[in-house]
Amino acid sequence: MRAADALRLAIPRLKVAGVADAPGDGRRLLAYAMRVGPDRLTLHLPDELTDAQLSAFDSALSARISRQPVSQIIGSRAFFGLTFRVTPDTLDPRPETELLVEAALARPFVNMLDLGTGTGCVLLSCLARMKMARGLGTDLSPAALAVAQENAAALGLGARARFGLSDWFAAVEGRFDLITSNPPYIAEGEMAGLAPEVRDWEPHLALTPGGDGLAAYRAIAAGAGARLMAGGRILLEIGPTQAEAVSGLLRAQGFTAIEVLRDLDGRDRVVMAQKPGERGGCGAA
């Protein structure tokens, strides 16, 4: 069977399963099965599929029809111009989180802390662009930390990135001039309404803290001051309705210069704040 015919037959199966972007996902899975770059798939659509390629494509389609995310099926996700390994133990890096990275890179830093690092996509994307910086990524999941360490090694950042098991600041020592986090923020009552790709396949630990969804922000706001240098910044990804609440938590802890950034869809996405005091010196781990 030609690749083009396999793709033509696959798209209706994906649509019936409720996959939103059936043509796009079909192409990504076919490229994965054929072991060609997605940007080169068109050149290979006239090719006859081998038995191994056809089997791999069928297995990938079956997984996607069960609503497993494409990134988990193919094992990777592009984020901020880099490629990150993704597993069911990690949150799938999302395009909107790139805003958090862009904001972090808007000002120089030398020592950053990324709380709830997951794949390490925020920490490693920042370090890849800020060549003199180093950083620590923490997570409550040993499996996620193993993935982050693999990503650091694959990107050649193992010498500048450290990872550690910690419940927010519990096992963190030293001070930093930048703290970032994309913590779990989905309220318990919102979980049932999530897409199956998220609700059924991504780790709940990375999605929701239960309750009103603000527990992680309360812990981070309370502990960040002791781990930030004077003049240091904290940047937090938020849900689209949480800007006022998260800003208030930071304000109550004495943070200043609080600003809310919106994503490309116009939704509140990142809260930035600064610890009072003059910047100076370098962060020390």
ChimeraX attribute file (.defattr): number of C-alpha atoms within 10 A of each C-alpha:
attribute: neighborCount
match mode: 1-to-1
recipient: residues
	/A:1	12
	/A:2	15
	/A:3	23
	/A:4	19
	/A:5	14
	/A:6	18
	/A:7	17
	/A:8	14
	/A:9	11
	/A:10	20
	/A:11	20
	/A:12	15
	/A:13	17
	/A:14	22
	/A:15	14
	/A:16	11
	/A:17	14
	/A:18	14
	/A:19	22
	/A:20	11
	/A:21	11
	/A:22	20
	/A:23	16
	/A:24	13
	/A:25	19
	/A:26	26
	/A:27	22
	/A:28	21
	/A:29	24
	/A:30	28
	/A:31	23
	/A:32	20
	/A:33	20
	/A:34	21
	/A:35	11
	/A:36	14
	/A:37	12
	/A:38	15
	/A:39	10
	/A:40	10
	/A:41	19
	/A:42	14
	/A:43	9
	/A:44	15
	/A:45	18
	/A:46	13
	/A:47	14
	/A:48	15
	/A:49	20
	/A:50	13
	/A:51	10
	/A:52	11
	/A:53	18
	/A:54	19
	/A:55	13
	/A:56	17
	/A:57	24
	/A:58	17
	/A:59	15
	/A:60	22
	/A:61	23
	/A:62	14
	/A:63	15
	/A:64	23
	/A:65	18
	/A:66	17
	/A:67	19
	/A:68	20
	/A:69	23
	/A:70	21
	/A:71	19
	/A:72	22
	/A:73	18
	/A:74	17
	/A:75	14
	/A:76	16
	/A:77	17
	/A:78	15
	/A:79	18
	/A:80	19
	/A:81	8
	/A:82	13
	/A:83	15
	/A:84	27
	/A:85	22
	/A:86	25
	/A:87	23
	/A:88	17
	/A:89	22
	/A:90	25
	/A:91	25
	/A:92	27
	/A:93	22
	/A:94	12
	/A:95	13
	/A:96	17
	/A:97	20
	/A:98	18
	/A:99	19
	/A:100	24
	/A:101	20
	/A:102	14
	/A:103	15
	/A:104	23
	/A:105	15
	/A:106	8
	/A:107	10
	/A:108	12
	/A:109	23
	/A:110	18
	/A:111	22
	/A:112	29
	/A:113	28
	/A:114	27
	/A:115	27
	/A:116	28
	/A:117	29
	/A:118	31
	/A:119	29
	/A:120	31
	/A:121	30
	/A:122	27
	/A:123	28
	/A:124	31
	/A:125	23
	/A:126	23
	/A:127	23
	/A:128	17
	/A:129	11
	/A:130	16
	/A:131	12
	/A:132	12
	/A:133	18
	/A:134	24
	/A:135	24
	/A:136	22
	/A:137	30
	/A:138	27
	/A:139	23
	/A:140	18
	/A:141	20
	/A:142	16
	/A:143	15
	/A:144	25
	/A:145	25
	/A:146	17
	/A:147	20
	/A:148	30
	/A:149	21
	/A:150	18
	/A:151	22
	/A:152	26
	/A:153	13
	/A:154	13
	/A:155	15
	/A:156	13
	/A:157	19
	/A:158	17
	/A:159	10
	/A:160	17
	/A:161	23
	/A:162	18
	/A:163	21
	/A:164	19
	/A:165	18
	/A:166	17
	/A:167	16
	/A:168	20
	/A:169	18
	/A:170	9
	/A:171	10
	/A:172	18
	/A:173	11
	/A:174	11
	/A:175	22
	/A:176	26
	/A:177	26
	/A:178	25
	/A:179	25
	/A:180	24
	/A:181	25
	/A:182	24
	/A:183	27
	/A:184	23
	/A:185	22
	/A:186	21
	/A:187	17
	/A:188	14
	/A:189	12
	/A:190	13
	/A:191	16
	/A:192	10
	/A:193	9
	/A:194	11
	/A:195	11
	/A:196	16
	/A:197	17
	/A:198	18
	/A:199	14
	/A:200	16
	/A:201	20
	/A:202	20
	/A:203	18
	/A:204	18
	/A:205	16
	/A:206	22
	/A:207	20
	/A:208	22
	/A:209	19
	/A:210	19
	/A:211	13
	/A:212	13
	/A:213	22
	/A:214	22
	/A:215	16
	/A:216	20
	/A:217	25
	/A:218	14
	/A:219	14
	/A:220	21
	/A:221	21
	/A:222	15
	/A:223	15
	/A:224	21
	/A:225	21
	/A:226	14
	/A:227	21
	/A:228	23
	/A:229	25
	/A:230	19
	/A:231	18
	/A:232	25
	/A:233	27
	/A:234	28
	/A:235	23
	/A:236	26
	/A:237	26
	/A:238	27
	/A:239	20
	/A:240	13
	/A:241	11
	/A:242	19
	/A:243	20
	/A:244	11
	/A:245	14
	/A:246	23
	/A:247	21
	/A:248	15
	/A:249	18
	/A:250	25
	/A:251	16
	/A:252	12
	/A:253	14
	/A:254	14
	/A:255	23
	/A:256	18
	/A:257	11
	/A:258	17
	/A:259	13
	/A:260	19
	/A:261	18
	/A:262	14
	/A:263	16
	/A:264	11
	/A:265	8
	/A:266	9
	/A:267	16
	/A:268	19
	/A:269	23
	/A:270	26
	/A:271	23
	/A:272	23
	/A:273	21
	/A:274	24
	/A:275	24
	/A:276	17
	/A:277	11
	/A:278	10
	/A:279	12
	/A:280	11
	/A:281	10
	/A:282	14
	/A:283	21
	/A:284	14
	/A:285	15
